[in-house]
Amino acid sequence: MTPQEIERYARHLILREIGGPGQQKLLNAKLLCIGAGGLGSAALLYLAAAGVGVLGVVDDDVVSLSNLQRQVLHDTASVGTLKTKSAATSISRINPGVQCVGHAVRLTNKNAMEIFQSYDLVLDGSDNFDTRYLVNQTCVDLKIPLISAAMSQWEGQIGLYDPSNGGPCYQCVFPQRPAAGLVPSCAEAGIMGALAGVMGSMMAAEAIKLITGAGQPLRGEILIYDALFGETRKLVTSVNLSCKSCKSVK
């Protein structure tokens, strides 16, 4: 590391669980974030600050005024701009040593494998089940760990899905999408803005732990945070031996 990097990451370097070797792993890491919205905003900001070497961002949307209540990666001046472009500007401002790769496309079965294969960890902050299942299947096929989070109104959840290392995949835990109307979007149900910051920061923390080998990741667990009552709880998840998504890696 350069003298500037040693000063920038000094608080990581003195952590016993990270130190020099862990920080070097962060500098060498390539991480892909699906969505530069509420969850992706906080996650990308903290991962950029942590020095993750390459941050890929998949999002084909543009910044709208209604995003700014929770999507702190963007600002008023970026309204109408592609979120990938706005994200790259913010990441460069925070840490010019981090490379931001924008994928301003809608994720499909045709492009997912090509995009994902350059990365060693995926964070899913998407807002629909079709994308979540596609992200999960691509991660399973490429043996890439997946950190997935979701939120609505005042409550969020997060888990690590990593069948190649003995954990369940996303579809093991959520085998089919909920019936129409059971899980309304943020536009329909509302969302407390700061919740996105909490859950996105949790995603960044889990990514840093996984990359550096610190602590115990949320493999085989879902952490649920209720902001309205200030409560957290964990649910234990298990591998579904009949899961069609990850059956080949069991």
RALIN-V895673 format. One record per residue. N is the residue number from 0. RES is the residue in one letter. SS is DSSP state (hx for helix, st for strand, lp for the rest). Layout:
# RALIN-V895673
n: [N N]
res: [RES RES]
ss: [SS SS]
This chain:
# RALIN-V895673
n: [0 1 2 3 4 5 6 7 8 9 10 11 12 13 14 15 16 17 18 19 20 21 22 23 24 25 26 27 28 29 30 31 32 33 34 35 36 37 38 39 40 41 42 43 44 45 46 47 48 49 50 51 52 53 54 55 56 57 58 59 60 61 62 63 64 65 66 67 68 69 70 71 72 73 74 75 76 77 78 79 80 81 82 83 84 85 86 87 88 89 90 91 92 93 94 95 96 97 98 99 100 101 102 103 104 105 106 107 108 109 110 111 112 113 114 115 116 117 118 119 120 121 122 123 124 125 126 127 128 129 130 131 132 133 134 135 136 137 138 139 140 141 142 143 144 145 146 147 148 149 150 151 152 153 154 155 156 157 158 159 160 161 162 163 164 165 166 167 168 169 170 171 172 173 174 175 176 177 178 179 180 181 182 183 184 185 186 187 188 189 190 191 192 193 194 195 196 197 198 199 200 201 202 203 204 205 206 207 208 209 210 211 212 213 214 215 216 217 218 219 220 221 222 223 224 225 226 227 228 229 230 231 232 233 234 235 236 237 238 239 240 241 242 243 244 245 246 247 248 249]
res: [M T P Q E I E R Y A R H L I L R E I G G P G Q Q K L L N A K L L C I G A G G L G S A A L L Y L A A A G V G V L G V V D D D V V S L S N L Q R Q V L H D T A S V G T L K T K S A A T S I S R I N P G V Q C V G H A V R L T N K N A M E I F Q S Y D L V L D G S D N F D T R Y L V N Q T C V D L K I P L I S A A M S Q W E G Q I G L Y D P S N G G P C Y Q C V F P Q R P A A G L V P S C A E A G I M G A L A G V M G S M M A A E A I K L I T G A G Q P L R G E I L I Y D A L F G E T R K L V T S V N L S C K S C K S V K]
ss: [lp lp hx hx hx hx hx hx lp hx hx hx hx lp lp lp lp lp hx hx hx hx hx hx hx hx hx hx lp st st st st st lp lp lp hx hx hx hx hx hx hx hx hx hx hx hx hx lp lp lp st st st st st lp lp lp st lp lp hx hx hx hx hx lp lp lp lp lp lp hx hx hx lp lp lp st hx hx hx hx hx hx hx hx hx hx hx hx lp lp lp lp st st st st st lp lp lp lp lp lp lp lp hx hx hx hx hx lp lp lp lp st st st st lp lp lp lp hx hx hx hx hx hx hx hx hx hx hx hx hx hx lp lp st st st st st st st st st lp st st st st st st st lp hx hx hx lp lp lp lp hx hx hx hx lp lp lp lp lp lp lp lp lp lp lp lp hx hx hx hx lp st lp hx hx hx hx hx hx hx hx hx hx hx hx hx hx hx hx hx hx hx hx lp lp lp lp lp lp st lp st st st st st st lp lp lp lp st st st st st st lp lp lp lp lp lp lp lp lp lp hx hx hx lp]
